[in-house]
Structures are given as structure tokens and as C-alpha cells.
């Protein structure tokens, strides 16, 4: 067993499954502290990424089939400007709950 934790080695990588018409996928960098990241792929291969910033208590979702280049605001565990399937809504809600579980109210 290696004694180092491999902090500079990627833990998870995924390729874009969407066509070029969906735009350039976001480059998500987890090197900033205070982020919660989530990834989802539905039964059709459509991908989404959840990003929560603990410092600002804000979350966004990038969704390939809605255009990668447009971030969509997450409000209390929902994404009002996207039509999501039941499984997509459950995923966003689960990410929100995980990201905000230890949130301190000001």
C-alpha cells in the first residue's frame, strides 16, 4: 500500500456524451475548498453536473441536453428553469441535501 494519499491523482473522470450542438462542457475543478460536486447520467446517457459553493451557499446545475454553457440555479433543492425527469429531480434533491446538511444559518 502506498503511503501517500495521491491528492493530485484524479478520483473520477467522465467524458462528454453529448453532441457538439450542446456546447462546450464545463471544466469542473475541485481544487477550491468548500465545494460539493455531483455527477448524474440518466437512462438516455444525458449528463448533468451539480456544483455547490459552501462559501456563498449557492448551487448550479450544468446539463448537457440543456446546453452545457448555461448554468442553472438550484433553489432549495430544485432547478426552476429546467424540466427534469423524476430521477433527475431526486438526484438534484439528494445533492442539495448532501451539500447543505451541515450548513450554518446566519
C-alpha positions as CSV (number, residue, x, y, z in Angstrom):
1,X,0.0,0.0,0.0
2,X,1.3,3.4,-0.9
3,X,1.9,5.8,2.0
4,X,0.9,8.9,0.0
5,X,-2.8,9.8,-0.5
6,X,-2.4,10.6,-4.2
7,X,-4.0,14.0,-3.8
8,X,-3.1,15.1,-7.3
9,X,-4.5,11.9,-8.9
10,X,-8.0,12.3,-10.3
11,X,-10.5,10.2,-8.4
12,X,-13.2,10.3,-11.1
13,X,-13.2,11.2,-14.8
14,X,-16.0,11.2,-17.3
15,X,-16.2,12.1,-21.0
16,X,-18.9,14.2,-22.6
17,X,-21.6,12.1,-24.2
18,X,-23.4,15.0,-25.9
19,X,-23.0,16.3,-29.4
20,X,-21.2,19.5,-30.3
21,X,-24.6,21.2,-30.6
22,X,-24.8,21.1,-26.8
23,X,-21.8,23.4,-26.5
24,X,-18.6,23.1,-24.6
25,X,-18.9,21.1,-21.4
26,X,-17.8,22.8,-18.2
27,X,-14.4,22.1,-16.8
28,X,-15.1,21.3,-13.1
29,X,-12.0,21.8,-10.9
30,X,-12.3,20.5,-7.3
31,X,-9.2,22.2,-6.1
32,X,-11.1,25.0,-4.4
33,X,-12.1,24.2,-0.9
34,X,-15.7,24.4,0.1
35,X,-17.3,22.8,-2.9
36,X,-19.7,19.9,-3.2
37,X,-19.8,18.2,-6.7
38,X,-22.2,15.7,-8.1
39,X,-22.5,13.9,-11.4
40,X,-25.5,12.2,-12.9
41,X,-26.3,10.3,-16.1
42,X,-29.8,9.3,-16.9
43,X,-31.0,6.2,-18.8
44,X,-30.6,8.1,-22.1
45,X,-27.0,8.9,-21.4
46,X,-27.8,12.6,-20.8
47,X,-25.3,14.1,-18.3
48,X,-25.5,16.7,-15.6
49,X,-23.1,18.2,-13.0
50,X,-24.1,19.8,-9.7
51,X,-21.8,22.4,-8.1
52,X,-22.4,23.8,-4.7
53,X,-20.2,26.6,-3.2
54,X,-20.4,26.5,0.6
55,X,-19.0,30.0,1.0
56,X,-21.9,31.5,-1.0
57,X,-24.5,28.8,-0.2
58,X,-25.2,28.7,-4.0
59,X,-25.6,25.8,-6.3
60,X,-25.8,25.4,-10.0
61,X,-26.5,22.5,-12.4
62,X,-25.0,22.1,-15.8
63,X,-27.0,19.8,-18.1
64,X,-25.7,18.7,-21.5
65,X,-29.1,18.4,-23.2
66,X,-30.0,22.0,-21.9
67,X,-26.7,23.4,-23.2
68,X,-23.5,22.8,-21.3
69,X,-22.6,26.5,-21.3
70,X,-25.6,27.6,-19.4
71,X,-25.5,27.2,-15.6
72,X,-28.9,26.7,-14.0
73,X,-29.6,27.9,-10.4
74,X,-30.6,25.4,-7.8
75,X,-33.1,26.9,-5.4
76,X,-33.7,24.9,-2.2
77,X,-33.0,21.6,-4.0
78,X,-34.9,22.4,-7.2
79,X,-34.0,23.8,-10.6
80,X,-36.9,26.0,-11.5
81,X,-35.8,26.8,-15.1
82,X,-35.3,23.2,-16.2
83,X,-37.9,20.5,-16.9
84,X,-36.4,17.5,-15.1
85,X,-37.4,13.8,-15.0
86,X,-38.3,12.2,-11.7
87,X,-34.9,10.7,-11.4
88,X,-33.2,13.9,-12.2
89,X,-35.2,15.8,-9.6
90,X,-34.3,13.1,-7.0
91,X,-30.6,13.4,-7.9
92,X,-30.6,17.2,-7.6
93,X,-32.5,17.0,-4.3
94,X,-30.0,14.4,-3.0
95,X,-27.1,16.6,-4.0
96,X,-28.7,19.6,-2.3
97,X,-29.3,17.7,0.9
98,X,-25.8,16.3,1.0
99,X,-24.2,19.7,0.2
100,X,-26.2,21.6,2.7
101,X,-26.5,19.1,5.6
102,X,-24.0,21.0,7.8
103,X,-24.9,24.5,6.5
104,X,-24.7,27.1,9.3
105,X,-27.6,29.5,9.3
106,X,-26.5,33.1,9.6
